[in-house]
Amino acid sequence: MLVTNRFLFTLLVLFSCASPHLMASPHSALTDRVFEKSGLSTLVKEFPAMIKEGMKASLQQHGEHSITDINRLESIIDSSVDTEKMSTDIRSHLAKGLNDQELTRVLQWFESPLGSKVVKLEAAASSADSFQKMSEQALSLQKKFRGTPREKLFNKFDRATRATEAGLETAMAVQRALVAEFTRGTNIDGDYNQLLELVEANRFMTRGVVGQQVFTGYLYTYQTLGVEEINDYIRFAETPSGSRFFRVANTAIQKALLAPSRAIGKKLFDVIGKKPD
Protein backbone atom coordinates (compact mmCIF):
# COMPACT_ATOMS: atom_id res chain seq x y z
CA MET A 1 0.00 0.00 0.00
CA LEU A 2 1.05 3.55 -0.65
CA VAL A 3 2.22 5.54 2.33
CA THR A 4 -0.63 8.02 2.46
CA ASN A 5 0.72 10.73 4.67
CA ARG A 6 3.68 11.78 6.77
CA PHE A 7 1.96 13.55 9.65
CA LEU A 8 2.35 10.48 11.65
CA PHE A 9 3.55 10.76 10.04
CA THR A 10 0.95 8.59 7.42
CA LEU A 11 3.50 2.44 9.56
CA LEU A 12 5.78 -4.16 12.54
CA VAL A 13 8.03 -6.52 13.16
CA LEU A 14 7.65 -9.27 10.55
CA PHE A 15 5.69 -12.25 11.82
CA SER A 16 8.29 -14.54 13.34
CA CYS A 17 9.29 -17.61 11.39
CA ALA A 18 9.06 -19.48 14.66
CA SER A 19 5.41 -18.57 15.18
CA PRO A 20 3.09 -21.56 15.54
CA HIS A 21 1.46 -21.39 12.11
CA LEU A 22 0.46 -25.02 12.38
CA MET A 23 -1.68 -24.11 15.36
CA ALA A 24 -3.20 -21.05 13.70
CA SER A 25 -6.46 -21.19 11.79
CA PRO A 26 -6.26 -21.17 7.98
CA HIS A 27 -7.93 -17.74 7.98
CA SER A 28 -5.37 -16.39 10.45
CA ALA A 29 -2.46 -17.80 8.44
CA LEU A 30 -3.90 -16.30 5.25
CA THR A 31 -4.26 -12.93 6.97
CA ASP A 32 -0.63 -13.06 8.10
CA ARG A 33 0.52 -13.72 4.54
CA VAL A 34 -1.50 -10.80 3.18
CA PHE A 35 -0.15 -8.58 5.95
CA GLU A 36 3.42 -9.40 4.95
CA LYS A 37 3.09 -9.65 1.17
CA SER A 38 1.10 -6.41 0.86
CA GLY A 39 3.90 -4.43 2.49
CA LEU A 40 1.89 -3.53 5.59
CA SER A 41 4.52 -5.22 7.75
CA THR A 42 7.27 -3.01 6.35
CA LEU A 43 5.09 0.07 6.67
CA VAL A 44 4.47 -0.52 10.37
CA LYS A 45 8.18 -0.86 11.08
CA GLU A 46 8.70 2.61 9.62
CA PHE A 47 6.06 4.25 11.83
CA PRO A 48 8.39 5.45 14.64
CA ALA A 49 10.84 7.06 12.22
CA MET A 50 8.02 8.65 10.22
CA ILE A 51 6.40 10.12 13.33
CA LYS A 52 9.75 11.45 14.52
CA GLU A 53 10.47 13.11 11.20
CA GLY A 54 7.04 14.72 11.07
CA MET A 55 7.10 16.08 14.61
CA LYS A 56 10.74 17.14 14.44
CA ALA A 57 10.08 19.05 11.23
CA SER A 58 7.12 20.77 12.86
CA LEU A 59 9.12 21.82 15.92
CA GLN A 60 12.05 23.05 13.85
CA GLN A 61 9.73 24.98 11.57
CA HIS A 62 8.36 26.95 14.51
CA GLY A 63 11.83 27.34 16.02
CA GLU A 64 10.48 27.35 19.55
CA HIS A 65 12.17 24.28 20.97
CA SER A 66 15.73 23.27 21.65
CA ILE A 67 17.67 20.24 20.47
CA THR A 68 17.16 18.84 23.96
CA ASP A 69 13.39 19.08 23.54
CA ILE A 70 13.61 17.35 20.16
CA ASN A 71 15.75 14.55 21.61
CA ARG A 72 13.31 14.10 24.48
CA LEU A 73 10.43 14.02 22.02
CA GLU A 74 12.15 11.30 20.01
CA SER A 75 12.61 9.33 23.21
CA ILE A 76 8.91 9.73 23.99
CA ILE A 77 8.00 8.40 20.55
CA ASP A 78 10.31 5.40 21.00
CA SER A 79 8.64 4.54 24.29
CA SER A 80 5.10 5.15 23.01
CA VAL A 81 5.01 3.38 19.65
CA ASP A 82 4.69 -0.39 20.08
CA THR A 83 5.00 -1.69 16.52
CA GLU A 84 4.44 -5.28 17.61
CA LYS A 85 1.07 -4.42 19.15
CA MET A 86 0.18 -2.26 16.17
CA SER A 87 0.91 -5.10 13.77
CA THR A 88 -1.20 -7.48 15.85
CA ASP A 89 -4.09 -5.00 15.84
CA ILE A 90 -3.86 -4.45 12.08
CA ARG A 91 -3.78 -8.19 11.38
CA SER A 92 -6.79 -8.66 13.63
CA HIS A 93 -8.68 -5.93 11.77
CA LEU A 94 -7.82 -7.50 8.41
CA ALA A 95 -8.97 -10.91 9.64
CA LYS A 96 -12.32 -9.51 10.74
CA GLY A 97 -12.85 -7.32 7.70
CA LEU A 98 -11.90 -9.69 4.87
CA ASN A 99 -13.15 -13.20 4.15
CA ASP A 100 -11.02 -16.05 2.81
CA GLN A 101 -11.98 -15.42 -0.79
CA GLU A 102 -11.09 -11.73 -0.57
CA LEU A 103 -7.81 -12.46 1.20
CA THR A 104 -6.89 -15.08 -1.40
CA ARG A 105 -7.53 -12.74 -4.32
CA VAL A 106 -5.61 -9.92 -2.67
CA LEU A 107 -2.71 -12.26 -1.89
CA GLN A 108 -2.63 -13.53 -5.46
CA TRP A 109 -2.28 -10.00 -6.78
CA PHE A 110 0.45 -8.97 -4.34
CA GLU A 111 2.37 -12.16 -5.15
CA SER A 112 2.13 -11.47 -8.88
CA PRO A 113 5.15 -9.94 -10.66
CA LEU A 114 3.55 -6.49 -10.76
CA GLY A 115 2.22 -6.74 -7.22
CA SER A 116 5.64 -7.70 -5.88
CA LYS A 117 7.21 -4.84 -7.82
CA VAL A 118 4.71 -2.35 -6.40
CA VAL A 119 5.31 -3.54 -2.83
CA LYS A 120 9.09 -3.17 -3.23
CA LEU A 121 8.70 0.36 -4.57
CA GLU A 122 6.36 1.32 -1.75
CA ALA A 123 8.67 -0.20 0.87
CA ALA A 124 11.61 1.77 -0.51
CA ALA A 125 9.56 4.98 -0.47
CA SER A 126 8.40 4.54 3.13
CA SER A 127 11.77 5.19 4.78
CA ALA A 128 12.72 8.47 6.43
CA ASP A 129 15.51 8.97 3.88
CA SER A 130 13.04 8.60 1.03
CA PHE A 131 10.71 11.08 2.71
CA GLN A 132 13.50 13.65 2.69
CA LYS A 133 14.30 12.96 -0.96
CA MET A 134 10.62 13.10 -1.82
CA SER A 135 10.30 16.51 -0.18
CA GLU A 136 13.38 17.81 -1.97
CA GLN A 137 12.18 16.54 -5.35
CA ALA A 138 8.53 17.57 -5.03
CA LEU A 139 8.70 20.56 -7.38
CA SER A 140 10.96 18.87 -9.93
CA LEU A 141 8.71 15.79 -10.02
CA GLN A 142 5.62 17.92 -10.58
CA LYS A 143 7.38 19.80 -13.37
CA LYS A 144 8.71 16.59 -14.94
CA PHE A 145 5.32 14.87 -15.12
CA ARG A 146 3.06 17.90 -15.67
CA GLY A 147 0.48 17.17 -18.36
CA THR A 148 1.59 13.57 -18.82
CA PRO A 149 -0.69 10.50 -18.80
CA ARG A 150 0.93 9.54 -15.49
CA GLU A 151 -0.16 12.79 -13.86
CA LYS A 152 -3.64 12.49 -15.33
CA LEU A 153 -4.01 9.02 -13.79
CA PHE A 154 -3.49 10.35 -10.27
CA ASN A 155 -7.10 11.24 -9.50
CA LYS A 156 -8.24 7.80 -10.62
CA PHE A 157 -5.50 6.20 -8.53
CA ASP A 158 -6.41 8.32 -5.52
CA ARG A 159 -10.09 7.40 -5.74
CA ALA A 160 -9.32 3.70 -6.12
CA THR A 161 -6.88 3.51 -3.20
CA ARG A 162 -8.63 6.17 -1.08
CA ALA A 163 -5.17 7.50 -0.28
CA THR A 164 -6.02 11.16 0.36
CA GLU A 165 -9.31 10.32 2.06
CA ALA A 166 -7.61 7.84 4.39
CA GLY A 167 -4.67 10.16 5.03
CA LEU A 168 -6.98 13.03 5.97
CA GLU A 169 -9.14 11.01 8.36
CA THR A 170 -6.07 9.44 9.96
CA ALA A 171 -4.41 12.84 10.40
CA MET A 172 -7.58 14.28 11.96
CA ALA A 173 -8.00 11.30 14.30
CA VAL A 174 -4.36 11.46 15.40
CA GLN A 175 -4.55 15.22 16.02
CA ARG A 176 -7.71 14.80 18.11
CA ALA A 177 -6.04 12.05 20.15
CA LEU A 178 -2.95 14.19 20.72
CA VAL A 179 -5.05 17.18 21.76
CA ALA A 180 -7.16 15.12 24.17
CA GLU A 181 -4.17 13.76 26.05
CA PHE A 182 -2.04 16.90 25.84
CA THR A 183 -4.74 19.15 27.29
CA ARG A 184 -5.64 16.67 30.00
CA GLY A 185 -2.54 17.86 31.84
CA THR A 186 -3.87 21.43 31.98
CA ASN A 187 -7.10 20.51 33.78
CA ILE A 188 -8.80 23.26 31.80
CA ASP A 189 -11.71 22.13 29.62
CA GLY A 190 -11.53 25.28 27.55
CA ASP A 191 -8.06 24.39 26.32
CA TYR A 192 -9.32 21.10 24.89
CA ASN A 193 -12.39 22.63 23.27
CA GLN A 194 -10.45 25.48 21.71
CA LEU A 195 -7.74 23.21 20.32
CA LEU A 196 -10.31 20.72 19.05
CA GLU A 197 -12.16 23.51 17.28
CA LEU A 198 -8.85 24.60 15.75
CA VAL A 199 -8.17 21.06 14.51
CA GLU A 200 -11.61 20.85 12.92
CA ALA A 201 -11.34 24.35 11.47
CA ASN A 202 -8.11 23.33 9.77
CA ARG A 203 -9.66 20.27 8.09
CA PHE A 204 -9.70 21.90 4.65
CA MET A 205 -6.09 23.02 4.99
CA THR A 206 -5.09 19.61 6.31
CA ARG A 207 -6.74 17.96 3.34
CA GLY A 208 -4.76 20.17 1.00
CA VAL A 209 -1.48 19.28 2.69
CA VAL A 210 -2.30 15.56 2.76
CA GLY A 211 -3.43 15.64 -0.86
CA GLN A 212 -0.20 17.32 -1.94
CA GLN A 213 1.86 14.77 -0.03
CA VAL A 214 -0.07 11.89 -1.56
CA PHE A 215 0.40 13.36 -5.05
CA THR A 216 4.14 13.83 -4.52
CA GLY A 217 4.38 10.33 -3.07
CA TYR A 218 2.58 8.92 -6.10
CA LEU A 219 4.96 10.61 -8.55
CA TYR A 220 8.04 9.64 -6.54
CA THR A 221 7.12 6.06 -5.64
CA TYR A 222 5.87 4.86 -9.01
CA GLN A 223 8.13 6.82 -11.35
CA THR A 224 9.76 3.61 -12.61
CA LEU A 225 6.40 1.98 -13.38
CA GLY A 226 4.96 2.25 -16.84
CA VAL A 227 1.60 3.94 -17.31
CA GLU A 228 -0.04 0.62 -18.16
CA GLU A 229 1.39 -0.90 -14.98
CA ILE A 230 -0.16 1.92 -12.96
CA ASN A 231 -3.42 1.25 -14.77
CA ASP A 232 -3.18 -2.41 -13.79
CA TYR A 233 -2.64 -1.40 -10.15
CA ILE A 234 -5.70 0.83 -10.33
CA ARG A 235 -7.76 -1.97 -11.87
CA PHE A 236 -6.80 -4.22 -8.95
CA ALA A 237 -7.76 -1.51 -6.44
CA GLU A 238 -11.13 -1.15 -8.18
CA THR A 239 -12.01 -4.85 -7.96
CA PRO A 240 -14.41 -5.81 -5.14
CA SER A 241 -11.61 -7.58 -3.25
CA GLY A 242 -9.03 -4.86 -3.87
CA SER A 243 -11.42 -2.09 -2.92
CA ARG A 244 -12.41 -3.92 0.24
CA PHE A 245 -8.76 -4.47 1.15
CA PHE A 246 -7.83 -0.80 0.85
CA ARG A 247 -10.87 0.27 2.85
CA VAL A 248 -10.20 -2.24 5.66
CA ALA A 249 -6.43 -1.68 5.70
CA ASN A 250 -6.77 2.12 5.82
CA THR A 251 -9.19 1.87 8.75
CA ALA A 252 -6.92 -0.61 10.52
CA ILE A 253 -3.95 1.75 10.19
CA GLN A 254 -5.97 4.66 11.54
CA LYS A 255 -7.15 2.69 14.58
CA ALA A 256 -3.68 1.30 15.25
CA LEU A 257 -2.22 4.81 15.40
CA LEU A 258 -4.64 6.09 18.03
CA ALA A 259 -3.11 4.35 21.07
CA PRO A 260 0.46 5.56 20.41
CA SER A 261 -0.90 9.02 19.58
CA ARG A 262 -2.62 9.17 22.96
CA ALA A 263 0.54 7.96 24.69
CA ILE A 264 2.63 10.59 22.91
CA GLY A 265 0.14 13.34 23.74
CA LYS A 266 0.08 12.32 27.39
CA LYS A 267 3.87 12.53 27.68
CA LEU A 268 4.20 15.52 25.39
CA PHE A 269 2.77 17.88 27.99
CA ASP A 270 5.77 17.26 30.24
CA VAL A 271 8.16 18.17 27.42
CA ILE A 272 6.70 21.25 25.76
CA GLY A 273 3.48 21.96 27.61
CA LYS A 274 4.86 23.07 30.95
CA LYS A 275 6.42 26.49 31.06
CA PRO A 276 8.95 27.53 33.70
CA ASP A 277 7.64 29.74 36.49
N, C-alpha and C positions, 0 to 999 in steps of 0.2 A: 504494500500500500504506500501511496505517496505520503510523505511527511507533510501534513496540512498546515501547520503553523509553527512558529518558533517562540511564541509567548512563553510557553511552558518550558515555553517553550519553551507547537504542537506542536520517545517512547523507548531485559528479562534474561535472565540467565537461561540458556538453552536447557530444555528438559534433559535431565541427566540420563546418560546411556545406561546407568545402573538402576533406573527407575523400574518398578515392577510392572512392565507393560503386560506381562502374561496374566496379571491379576486384575488389570484394568478392563473395563467394558469395551466392546468394539467401538461404541460411539465415542467414548473418552479417548481411546487411542487414535481414532480418526481426527478428533478435534485437535489433539496434540500435533499431529502431522500437518494439519492446515495451519496451525499457529506458527510452526517453524517454517514451513515451505512458503508461506505467504510473506514472510519477512517481518511479521509482527514481533517475533522473538528478538530480532536484531534491533528493531525500533525501540522496544522497551529498555534494552540495555543502554541506549543513548539518552534516555530521559534525563538522568541527573546532569549530564554535561550540557544538554540543551537548555534546561531550566537555569543552570548557572550562567550560561552565555547570555540568555535573555535578561535576567535580573541584573547581571553585572553591567550590561550595556545600558540598561535603564538608569542605574545609579550613576554611572560615569557620565551619561548624557546630562543629568541634572547637576553634576559636580558638587553635590552636597555631602558626600560621604568619603571617608578616608579609605586607604588601602586596607587598614585594619578592619574596618566595617565590612568591606568586600570579602576579606578572608574569612571573617566570622560568618558572613552570610553563606559562603560556600560550604563551610563546616555544617551549618544548619541544614542545608539541602542534603548533604551527604547522610546526615543522621535522620532525615525525615522521609527520604525516598527509598522505599523498600521494593526494589525491582522484582524480587522473588514473589512477594505477595501480589504485586500488580499483575505479574504474568499469570499467577493462579486465578486471580479475579477475571482477567480477560478470557482465559481459556474456559472458565466456568460460564461466562456470558455467551461465548460462542457455542458451547455445548447446549445451552438452553435455547438459543435463538435460531439454530440451524439444525435441520434434520439430516439423517444419514445421506439421503440422496443429494441434498444441497452441498453438504460437505464433500462428498465424492466428486461432484462436478467441479467445485471450486479447486479441490486438490489436483484434479486432472489438468486444469488449466495452468495452475502455478508450477506444475511439474513438466509442462510442455516446454519446448525450446524457447519460445517467446516469453512465456511466463517466468521461466528461470532467469532469462536475460533481464526482464523488468525488475525482478526482485533484487538482483545484483546491483542494478543501477540505483534503485531506491535505497539500498543498504549503504552504498558508497556516498550517496547524497545526504544521508541522515547524520553524519558525523559533525562535530563542532568545526573542524577544519573546513569541511565543505560548506557549512553555513557561512563562514567568513568569506570564502571564495565566491559563493553565490551572491552575497551582499555587494562585494566589490565588482562583480560582473553584471549586476542587474541592468544598468543602463546600456551596456554594450550588447547584452543578449537581446534586449528589447529592440535595439536598433538593427541588429543582425537579422532578426526574424520578422521585422515589421512588414505586414502585408503578405506574408507567405502563407501557404496552405497550413503549415504547422501552427502558426499563430491563430489562424481562423478556426482551427479545431479545438482551441482551448475551451471555449464556452461549452461545447458539446462534451468534452472530457470532464469539465467541472461539474456539469449536471449529472453525468453518469456516475462519477465517484463521490459526489456530494462533498468535495474537498473544502470549498469555501464555507458552505453551510455548516459542516461539521467543525471546521476550525473556529468559526465565529461562536457557535454555541459552547464549544469547549472553553474558549477564551473567556466568555462571559461567566460560565460556571466556576472556573478557577478564580476569576477576580472576585466573585461573590463570596467564595469560600475563604479567600485570603482576607477580605474585608471583615467578614464575620468574626474570625479568630483574632485578627489584629486589633479590632476595636473592643473586643471583650476585655482587654487589659486596661481600657480607659474607664470602664464602668459608667460610661455616659452614652445613653441610648441615642442621643442626637448625633453623635459621631458616626455611628453605624448607619443611621438613616440617611444622613447627608452624603456619606461616601457611596452608599448603595444607589442613591439617586444619581450621583455622578457617573457611576459605572453604567447605569441604564441609559443615561443621557448621551453617553459616548458610544452607544451601540453602533450608530451609523458610521462614526469615524473608525471604530474598531473593525467593522466589516470591510471598510476600505483598505485598512492596513493588512488585514488577513488576506483579502482578495489579491492584493498586490504581491504578498509573499507567496501565495499559492501559484500565481501566474509566473513569477520569477523561478520558483521551484520547478514548475512544469517545463519551462524553457531550458533550465540548467540540467535537470535530471535526465530528460529524454532526448537531449540534443543529438545523441548518436543513434537513436532509433529512426527508421524511415517513417514517412508519413503513413504508409499503409500499415506498418506495425503499430503505430499509435491508434489507427482506426480499428485494428484487431483488438487492441486492449479495450478501447471504448465499447466495442461490440460485446466483449465478455462482461464488462461492467453493466451493460444494459440487459443482459439475460436475466431471467427470474432469479437464478441462483447467485449470479454475480452481484446483482442489485441488492439482494437480501444480505449477502456477505458484507458489502460495504456499509450498509445501514447498521447491521448488528455490530460490526467491528468498530465503527466510529463511535457508537454509543458506549461500547465496552471501554474504549480508550478514555472517553470523557469521564465515566464513572470511576475508573481506576485512578484518575488524576486527582479526584476530590480529596481523598484521605491525606495524601502527602501535601496537598495545597493547604489543608486545614492545619496540619502539623507545622508547616513552614510559617503560616500566618501567626500561629500561636507563639512561636519562638521569635518571630521577626520583631515583635513589639519590644523585646528586651534589647535588640540590637540598634534599631533606628527609631523606635517609638518613644523611648524615654529620653527626655532632655535633662541636662544637668541643671541643678538648682541655681 
